[in-house]
Amino acid sequence: MGSPQRPPLAHVFRGTFVHSSASAPMEILHGHLLGVDESGTIVFLEQTDQQEQLARKWGFKTSDIRELSNHEFFMPGMVDTHIHAPQYSFAGTRVDLPLLQWLTTYTFPTEAKYKDSDFAEEVYTRVVRRTLKNGTTTACYFATIYTDTSLLLAEIIDKFGQRAFVGKVCMDMNDNVPQYKETTEDSVQEAERFVKELLEKKTVMAHACYLSEEELKLFSLRGAAISHCPNSNFSLRSGVLNVQKVLKHNVKLGLGTDVAGGYSASMLDAIRKTMMASNSLQINKENETGVTLEEAFQLATLGGSQALGLDDVIGNFEVGKEFDALLINTKASDSPFDLFSADNFEDTLQKFLYLGDDRNISEVYVAGKQVVPFSSSV
């Protein structure tokens, strides 16, 4: 009796795959085959010399393989660990005030409009479409919610489920600290209580520009994560996160756009601003070396999935994970950058990360299903 026949695979791709792993911030895998089953799970990622054995095992034919061109590659979908969907309607405007004034003048009045369900549907539909088109397959959306600190993490998880995450702005601006203490009773005790009760593996703290060495050690001990939002840190003059210091303490770290404090919903922008923030620390002699582009790429993909506790599901192309992926076309007809005969693949990849945009993202897959280009029914 023969072995039971496997169900057909949803996708088999042959070409170049770029992702991060536990051992390297960026791995470039030329000449590889990747298979995705009908549930959207990656079932193999092997060199093309294994094609015959893989075809026998998984029951696919040569005609089932989609061959990528030399100017195409797959990378993991990017993970936005901090974005305020209700603020998307005024992204790219109104960043003329310091944070607290910005919140009271622009953010709170805008978020009050969401009692109008038509307005809410329009904005949320557009922000989801925009983030997907820009290659963000996972986004941690936040609203500005204020609650009595008696609502502790156990109650939040009980209310919203085990996948609930607590996001909070942490040490966002030096100038805001005394203002906060003046307007909040027992602020020191409140902060201590927050650390004791809420700082754990389901906590993602945005910004965190002014954490001390001791506080970073506590983050690492508790398993809490940080969302680095360099665009909004620059736009609202909040500060500069020292990424290398955070990583030295083995704190989980991802990137966030923080729309609308950050003016761009693109995670490619977050990668670029991460490089600029790192450069500024070198210029000011705070660090001797800077973050590499490969490390920034890792933070936007695998690092973000780790921050959100999803690294067992997404973040790279490991077998057993969901196929969350972007097909990049570096020679798109309307590409915003030029390629030259002397460019090798690494040159092309860097040009995409520094200069590319949604015009180069020809397809987006979430859990194995193609979601971009959008179908006409969406």
Stockholm file with secondary structure:
# STOCKHOLM 1.0

chainA/1-378         MGSPQRPPLAHVFRGTFVHSSASAPMEILHGHLLGVDESGTIVFLEQTDQQEQLARKWGFKTSDIRELSNHEFFMPGMVDTHIHAPQYSFAGTRVDLPLLQWLTTYTFPTEAKYKDSDFAEEVYTRVVRRTLKNGTTTACYFATIYTDTSLLLAEIIDKFGQRAFVGKVCMDMNDNVPQYKETTEDSVQEAERFVKELLEKKTVMAHACYLSEEELKLFSLRGAAISHCPNSNFSLRSGVLNVQKVLKHNVKLGLGTDVAGGYSASMLDAIRKTMMASNSLQINKENETGVTLEEAFQLATLGGSQALGLDDVIGNFEVGKEFDALLINTKASDSPFDLFSADNFEDTLQKFLYLGDDRNISEVYVAGKQVVPFSSSV
#=GR chainA/1-378 SS CCCCCCCCCSEEEEEEEEECCSSCSCEEEEEEEEEECTTSBEEEEEEGGGHHHHHHHHTCCGGGCEECCTTEEEEECEEEEEECGGGGGGTTSCCCSCHHHHIIIIIHHHHGGGGSHHHHHHHHHHHHHHHHHTTEEEEEECCCCCCCTTSCHHHHHHHHCTTCCEEEEESCCTTHHHHHHHHSTTHHHHHHHHHHHHCSTTEEEEECTTCCHHHHHHHHHHTCEEEECHHHHHHTTCCCCCHHHHHHTTCEEEECCCTTTSSCCCHHHHHHHHHHHHHHHHHTTSCSSCCCHHHHHHIIIIIHHHHTTCTTTSSSCCTTSBCCEEEEETTCTTCSSCCCTTCCHHHHHHHHHHHCCGGGEEEEEETTEEEESCCTTC
#=GC SS_cons         CCCCCCCCCSEEEEEEEEECCSSCSCEEEEEEEEEECTTSBEEEEEEGGGHHHHHHHHTCCGGGCEECCTTEEEEECEEEEEECGGGGGGTTSCCCSCHHHHIIIIIHHHHGGGGSHHHHHHHHHHHHHHHHHTTEEEEEECCCCCCCTTSCHHHHHHHHCTTCCEEEEESCCTTHHHHHHHHSTTHHHHHHHHHHHHCSTTEEEEECTTCCHHHHHHHHHHTCEEEECHHHHHHTTCCCCCHHHHHHTTCEEEECCCTTTSSCCCHHHHHHHHHHHHHHHHHTTSCSSCCCHHHHHHIIIIIHHHHTTCTTTSSSCCTTSBCCEEEEETTCTTCSSCCCTTCCHHHHHHHHHHHCCGGGEEEEEETTEEEESCCTTC
//
